[in-house]
Amino acid sequence: MKADPPEAWAPTGWEVARPVGGVPFAGVEMAGFRDRDALGLDARVLPHPVVTVVLELGEDPLNVEKADDKRELRSIGAGLSLGRTRIQGRGIDCVEIRLSPVTAYATLDVSPPDREGGAVIDLAHLWGRQEALLREQLWAAPGWAARFALLEEFLAERLGAGAAMDPEVVAAWRHIVARQGQVRVGDLAASCGWSRKRLWSRFGAQIGMTPKRAAMLVRFDRAVRGLSAGRDTAEVASACGYADQPHLHRDVRHFAACTPAELSLSAGEHSSKT
């Protein structure tokens, strides 16, 4: 496997690499990040409709803060959740895997993380010795391509390690994504032949949040991309299916604890450093 040339994604001195040709598993993306000039990291990460795994390979752990939960972690599993997560670190050298909740449930057994007591979990507690061994192998690997190859082997070994997700829940999630969050829960339940109550229960247990909130998150994620691209708030609200700008404002407050204008500004500031 070859790795793409590093891309500048943050201030000069940072690099990111991605596997050439993508990853041979559905619903999986990978990237590698390295802080070559020891600039340090202080990032506030928005919620995404994916399960994210981060393995830090440098000398120092990551400082992870979400709500009132503050911890030092070398490996992170974060599922679908509300609110921003603050991540700080020095000498960052890490790999990141993003998985659809369906793939994560069947492969890594890290979704939904609330069953572990929070939206962010320590993978060392979940995977035990396997987590430490994987980080050691990744640290010793000669380059990004070798690291991505190790991660692919790890994923291949764990395929099916988790419980099988209900096909009705899989279908409901995929419908939410295909419709970009513009769905009615009643219609979802009717399409899979379940009652609203049963869909609410099973979906929440396996995806990590209710169908309604999952749809809100998928729609919010699309809105963030529009605002980050500098599009007008009214245009973004209309394109993403919000009733009006106040509706978009409420969702942004709900997920990011800021206004659309503040979100757009912070995205612009980040882009100016990339």
ZIRA-V480746 format. One record per residue. N is the residue number from 1. PHI is phi in whole degrees, 0 to 359 (999 if undefined). PSI is psi in degrees with one decimal (* if undefined). D_LAST is the distance of its C-alpha to the last C-alpha in Angstrom with 1 decimal. Layout:
N;PHI;PSI;D_LAST
N;PHI;PSI;D_LAST
//
This chain:
1;999;139.5;26.8
2;255;157.0;23.9
3;248;145.9;20.2
4;299;152.4;17.5
5;301;145.7;15.7
6;305;141.6;12.7
7;250;141.9;9.4
8;283;117.7;6.1
9;236;-7.9;4.7
10;215;-164.5;4.0
11;304;157.2;5.4
12;309;135.7;7.6
13;109;-13.6;10.4
14;263;153.5;9.1
15;219;154.3;10.2
16;223;139.7;11.3
17;234;148.3;14.5
18;227;150.9;16.6
19;296;134.0;20.3
20;293;130.5;21.3
21;82;4.6;23.4
22;80;-160.2;22.4
23;241;137.7;24.8
24;281;34.3;28.5
25;226;136.6;29.0
26;293;139.1;28.8
27;72;27.9;26.4
28;227;134.1;24.2
29;229;149.4;20.6
30;227;154.2;19.3
31;204;156.2;16.2
32;238;140.6;15.9
33;231;137.6;13.4
34;218;131.7;14.0
35;265;86.6;13.2
36;293;-32.4;14.6
37;259;15.4;14.7
38;53;47.1;16.0
39;282;-23.3;13.5
40;85;159.7;14.7
41;232;134.5;13.5
42;216;90.7;14.6
43;241;142.1;13.5
44;250;107.5;15.6
45;268;127.6;15.9
46;283;156.0;17.6
47;298;143.0;20.6
48;229;153.7;20.4
49;278;47.4;23.5
50;219;163.5;23.2
51;264;127.9;24.4
52;247;132.1;21.8
53;242;128.0;22.8
54;235;129.5;20.9
55;242;111.7;22.6
56;272;129.0;21.5
57;251;-4.5;22.9
58;282;-174.8;22.3
59;288;-33.0;25.0
60;256;145.0;24.1
61;286;169.4;24.1
62;271;141.6;21.5
63;267;115.9;22.6
64;244;126.6;22.7
65;230;124.1;23.8
66;220;119.4;25.0
67;57;-124.1;27.5
68;264;7.5;30.1
69;263;115.7;29.3
70;235;125.2;27.7
71;214;158.3;27.8
72;258;121.2;26.6
73;226;145.3;26.0
74;260;-14.7;25.2
75;215;134.9;25.2
76;234;138.2;24.4
77;237;119.1;25.7
78;232;124.3;24.6
79;259;-166.7;26.2
80;296;128.8;26.3
81;201;174.5;26.5
82;261;155.9;26.1
83;79;160.6;23.9
84;280;155.8;20.6
85;243;127.6;20.4
86;265;129.2;19.0
87;234;125.7;18.0
88;235;149.3;17.9
89;187;166.7;18.3
90;234;146.6;18.4
91;58;41.6;18.1
92;299;130.4;16.6
93;213;97.0;17.8
94;218;165.2;18.3
95;240;147.0;18.9
96;233;137.0;18.6
97;238;129.1;21.0
98;246;128.6;21.0
99;231;146.7;24.5
100;296;151.4;26.4
101;303;-32.3;28.9
102;295;-47.6;31.7
103;294;-40.8;30.4
104;297;-40.2;29.7
105;298;-39.7;33.2
106;273;-17.3;34.9
107;248;-52.6;32.8
108;255;-12.0;31.4
109;55;44.3;33.6
110;242;8.6;30.8
111;231;136.8;31.2
112;276;140.4;32.1
113;289;-14.8;31.2
114;299;-23.1;33.3
115;292;-14.2;36.3
116;264;5.3;35.0
117;99;10.8;35.0
118;179;169.2;31.5
119;284;-19.5;28.3
120;238;129.5;26.8
121;240;156.0;29.0
122;271;113.4;29.4
123;292;-19.9;29.8
124;297;-34.9;31.9
125;286;-30.5;34.5
126;277;-41.8;34.4
127;258;-13.1;34.3
128;64;-136.7;36.1
129;300;-29.7;36.6
130;298;-35.2;34.7
131;294;-46.9;31.4
132;296;-40.8;32.0
133;295;-41.9;33.1
134;297;-44.4;30.1
135;296;-38.0;27.7
136;297;-43.3;29.9
137;294;-40.9;29.9
138;294;-39.9;26.1
139;297;-38.4;25.8
140;278;-13.4;28.4
141;297;142.9;27.0
142;286;-10.8;26.2
143;184;-179.4;22.8
144;299;-41.6;20.6
145;300;-42.2;23.2
146;293;-37.1;25.9
147;295;-44.4;24.1
148;295;-35.5;23.6
149;296;-40.6;27.2
150;297;-41.7;28.4
151;295;-37.8;26.6
152;296;-41.3;28.3
153;297;-42.2;31.6
154;299;-46.3;31.2
155;295;-40.5;30.5
156;298;-38.5;33.4
157;291;-30.0;35.7
158;264;-2.8;34.8
159;303;123.8;35.1
160;83;3.7;37.8
161;292;-32.0;37.9
162;276;176.1;37.4
163;289;152.4;39.8
164;286;129.9;40.0
165;284;143.6;38.5
166;304;132.4;41.0
167;301;-30.1;40.7
168;294;-37.6;41.1
169;290;-41.3;38.1
170;302;-47.1;36.1
171;297;-40.4;37.3
172;295;-44.3;36.5
173;299;-47.1;32.9
174;296;-32.4;32.3
175;291;-39.3;34.0
176;299;-44.4;31.7
177;293;-44.7;28.6
178;298;-35.1;30.2
179;270;6.5;31.1
180;54;37.6;27.6
181;85;-1.8;29.4
182;265;77.0;32.0
183;222;161.6;35.1
184;252;133.8;38.2
185;298;-37.8;39.2
186;300;-40.1;42.8
187;293;-37.6;42.0
188;299;-47.1;40.1
189;299;-44.3;43.1
190;297;-36.5;45.5
191;292;-26.4;43.6
192;255;1.3;44.0
193;79;17.5;47.5
194;252;162.2;46.7
195;284;160.3;47.5
196;302;-39.9;44.7
197;296;-44.2;45.6
198;293;-42.7;45.4
199;298;-44.0;42.0
200;303;-45.2;40.7
201;291;-51.1;42.0
202;291;-41.2;41.0
203;297;-45.8;37.6
204;297;-39.1;36.8
205;292;-30.9;38.2
206;256;-31.1;36.2
207;268;-34.2;32.9
208;110;-4.3;32.6
209;203;167.5;32.9
210;291;159.8;35.2
211;303;-37.8;34.9
212;296;-46.6;34.4
213;291;-34.7;31.5
214;298;-42.7;30.0
215;296;-40.8;30.3
216;299;-40.4;28.7
217;293;-42.6;25.7
218;297;-42.3;25.2
219;294;-42.3;25.5
220;300;-42.3;23.1
221;300;-40.5;20.5
222;294;-40.5;21.0
223;296;-39.7;20.9
224;301;-43.1;17.6
225;297;-37.8;16.0
226;293;-45.2;17.9
227;294;-38.1;17.0
228;295;-27.9;13.2
229;277;0.4;13.8
230;87;13.4;15.6
231;286;152.7;19.0
232;297;142.8;22.0
233;300;-42.4;23.2
234;296;-39.3;26.7
235;295;-42.3;25.5
236;295;-44.3;23.5
237;301;-45.4;26.5
238;293;-45.6;28.9
239;295;-30.9;26.9
240;266;3.1;26.5
241;86;17.9;30.2
242;281;148.3;30.2
243;297;-36.8;33.5
244;193;-178.5;31.9
245;297;-40.9;29.1
246;301;-33.7;30.8
247;296;-45.8;30.8
248;299;-42.2;27.0
249;303;-44.8;26.8
250;296;-41.7;29.0
251;293;-40.1;27.1
252;295;-40.8;23.7
253;299;-41.2;25.7
254;297;-44.9;27.3
255;266;-30.9;24.3
256;240;-5.5;21.6
257;56;40.1;23.9
258;206;-179.6;22.3
259;266;162.5;22.8
260;304;-38.6;21.1
261;295;-42.6;20.1
262;294;-37.7;18.6
263;296;-45.1;16.8
264;297;-40.4;15.4
265;295;-45.6;14.5
266;296;-35.6;12.7
267;293;-39.2;10.7
268;294;-39.8;10.0
269;296;-39.2;9.1
270;294;-42.6;6.6
271;297;-33.4;5.1
272;292;-16.1;5.6
273;262;-3.7;3.8
274;266;*;0.0
//
